[in-house]
Amino acid sequence: MKKRVFIFITVIAVSTASAWEKYAGNPVLEPGPDWAYLALSDPSVICIPGGGCVVVYTAAGYDTLHGETLTRPGAAWSSGAFDWTMSTGPVMTNGFPGTWDSAAVETPAIFFDGDSIIMLYAGDREHGGGELAIGIASSHDGGMSFTRLSDCPIFERDTTRPEEYRWVESPTFIRIGDSLVMWYNAVSLDWHVTVCRASSFDGIHWDRYPGNPVMDIGPPGEFDEIGVYSPSVRQLGDSLFMIYQGLALGESTYAWDSTSLGYAISTDGGISWTRGEDNPVLGPGPPGSWDETGPKTPSCTIAGDGIIGFYWDGSDGGLGMFSHSFTAVNESPAMPDNIAIRAYPNPFNGSCRLMIDDCGLRVDEISIFDIAGHLVAELPVTSAGQPPVDPYETTWQPGKSLRSGIYFIRAANDEQTATKRIFYLK
């Protein structure tokens, strides 16, 4: 079978009808060994073409070498979506004692840039010291280890700018043309958390957007009334998509204990952002659930016709996953939706029965893709010269080498394409 990569995302808007779903098997990553026994937080997830998915996160735990508690990044890998293998230790160490990131290497953000993974992160010389700045590192082994590209911060607060008087943290970035473009959290004197923008040609020297912040806090009473926190930005066709954590006043002033997730869309390179009309889209779990104090610090990656995301539970329960399907927006006159895909059971653990209802139009292709958009199977369709079957039924039984995860069924003819998300659980 020829190896093909299909890019079939033409989405520029997010459906308010499609569900935002938390994975029923959450949490997927939990604290464990000494170096990560306190908490896992601040995930950043990407898919690497031909290399599965990587998530890098902040791990808080005990450092046996220095005899103290530190925060530093760990990682996990998956060829699907739910089967994750965690690193056996930190993927990057803290700086030497007394240096700018000696106590904390946290809120990592990763991006695959051709032949390496680049990571931006926030560092601090002491826990809660209020001197957070942003550094850069890279990995050439799929995220198993990261090497600093600079011994000094590449981006620090500018106290002449009111929006970032206290500190900067929680970067997220992508490449746009020849530049790396970063969005980061700026914390003001009155503890408002906004999103600002900067760009760089080399990843070391950065220029702030003069109109910062590019996304301000929400109005009083909204879920993000005091903070637009922990943004995660990804390219979505000709637009940009951002998932973020909203901060609102809790029972005590600036408690930041009332959190939900929202999203925003930008069509001008991340300078202006339009919040989703259906925000917030994910909230805390019910009392007694593992994520009753979350969701917090989200991250997402584009997967097929939607997104796959991670979030922190807000305590010591670990990291969970969520998903969302997009609805395509076509500026040309709308065509009737003549192709429909049904799959059952879904989720499934052996084989999945598919019914392709094409309303009398011949379906030329039935393909299955993983969450990175790679073709994993092609299913037979009606042979040439035979009348179309309505609906057409077939069965997909994954090969033994495929892992548990989210896959996408794609049925297409010359005029239309339909996709369906299915969950494979071994």
Buried (B, 14 or more C-beta within 10 A) or exposed (E): EEEEEBEBBBBBBBBEEBEBBBBEEBBBBBBBBEBBBBBBBBBBBBBBEEBBBBBBBBBBBBBEEEEEEBBBBBBBBBBBBBBBEBBEBBBBBBBEEEEBBBBBBBBBBBBBBEEBBBBBBBBBBEEEEEBBBBBBBBBEEBBBBBEBBEEEBBBBBBEEBEBBBBBBBBBBBBBEEEBBBBBBBBBBEEEBBBBBBBBBEEBEEBEBBEEBBBBBBBEEEBBBBBBBBBBBBBEBBEBBBBBBBBBBBEEEEEEBBBBBBBBBBBBEBBBEBEBBEBBBBBBBBEEEBBBBBBBBBBBBBBBBBBBBBBBBBBBBBBBBBBBBBBEBBEEEEEEEEBBBBBBEEBBBEEEBBBBBBBEEBBBEEBBBBBBBBBBBBBBEBBEEEEEBBBBBEEEBEBEEEBBBBBBBBBBBBEEBBBBBBBBBBE
